[in-house]
């Protein structure tokens, strides 16, 4: 059985857009690049051909991955989201109990499935160290997150 992909409706739309781009733009461009490389003659020593074949392999593999994620998508129903416990789709305010500086004391994350992870915009995976530690917890709970530099403690301040 294939692993389900937890997604928001927005995340599913982004995956579908990405798939469409790979099928309608990147695949044809690479096909054209392959044809040009073949026209150069002997492909046994043709670096353009080798490079285009590698890219073709990546594109086809990524298309298959995207199709699998879309096929196995489980949409997070945000309208039924409870605000009492942390679950996928929740936005959580954490207090770092031992911040390195005051700017790091409060952190806000939205817990998403692995396909939507974007730490730079505050979207963390439910399988990440912090995401896994806070899943199922409620406001007021303190969690310990194991990191390569040691354990870190957070207190859950708000769930929305």
N, C-alpha and C positions, 0 to 999 in steps of 0.2 A: 504494500500500500504506500502510495506517495504521500509525502508530508504536505499538510495543508499550509497555505500561505495566508497569514493574517494580514488584512488590508483594510484601510478606510476606503470609502467610496472614491475619495480624491486620489488615493494611492493606486487603486485599480485603473482609474482613468489615465494616470501618468504611465502605468505599465503598457496600457493599450496604445497610447500615443507613441511610446518608445518602440513598441513592436511594429507599428505602422511605418515609422521612419526607417527602421532597419529593413523592412520588406520593400518599401517603395522608393527609398533613396539610397541607402548604403549598399544594399545588394546589387542594384543595377550599376551604380558607380564602380563597384569592384569588378563586376562582370566586364565592363568596358575596359577597365585597367588591365584585366587578364587578356582580353583580346589584343590590346596594344602590345603587351609584353610578348605574346605569342607571335605577333607579326615581326618581331625583331629577329626571328629565326631560332637557332639552336637553343632549346629550353634547358638543356642539361647544365649550361653554365650561364644562365640568365638570372641575375639577381632581382630584376624587376618582376620576373615571373614567380620566383620563389617568394618574394615579399607579398605579391598579390594573392598567391595560394595560401600563405599564412593568414592574411587578412580574411580571405574567404572562409577559412576554417573557423576563425574567431566569430565572424558574422553569423554563420550557420549555427554554431554552438549557442551563441547568445539568443538567436531567434528561438531555438528549441527550449532554452531555459525560460525565456519570457512566456512562451506558449504554455509551458508546464505550470508556471506560477499563476497565470491567468486561469487556466483550467482548474487548478486546485485552490483557487481563491476562496477564502471565507471572509465575507464582509463583516466588519465590526459595526454592529447596529448602535450608533451613538445616541439614538433617541431613548434607548433602554438603559443607557449607562447609569449605573448607580454612582453616587458620589460618596459612599461610605467606605468603600474599599478600592484599592488600586487595581485596575484591570487594563487590558489593552484598550487604548483610546483615551485614557485618563490623562489629564494634565496635573502634574504633582509639583507642589512647592516643597523643597527640602531645605532643612537648616543643617549646614555642615557644623558638627559639634567641635571640630578642631581645624578651623580654616587656616590656610597659610597666610592669608591677608583678609581684611574686612570685605573686600569686593567679592570674595568667594563664599561668604557666609550663607547667602541664600541662593539656591539654584532652582530653576524651573525646567522641568522636562515633560514632554509628551511621550507616553509609552506607546510604541507602534510595533508592528511585526517587523521581522528582519529585512523584508524587501523595501521598507520605507525608511530605514534608518538614515538619519542625517544629523550627526551630533552638532555640526556647526549651527544648525537652526533649532537645536534643542530637542530633536526627535531621537529617542534612544530605543533600542530593541528590548523587547520583553525578555530576551535571552542574554542581554549584556549583563555584566556584573551588577550594576546599579538596578537595572530593570528587573532582573531575577530576584534581587534582594527585597525590592519593594512590592512585588506582585502579591496581591491578597492582603496587604497590610492596610491599616486605617490611620486616620489622623491621630497624632500623639505617639504612635509607635516609633521606636528607635530601631534602626537596622544597622548591621555591620556589613560592610562591603570589602571583600578581599581584593586587593590590588597588588601589582608587582612591587610597589614600594611599601606595602604594609596595609593593615586594616584601617578602614575609615568609617566613622560613625555618622549617621544622618538621622534627623528627627523629621517625621512627616508632619508638615504644618498645614497643608491644604490639599484637597483633591477636588478637581472639577472636571 
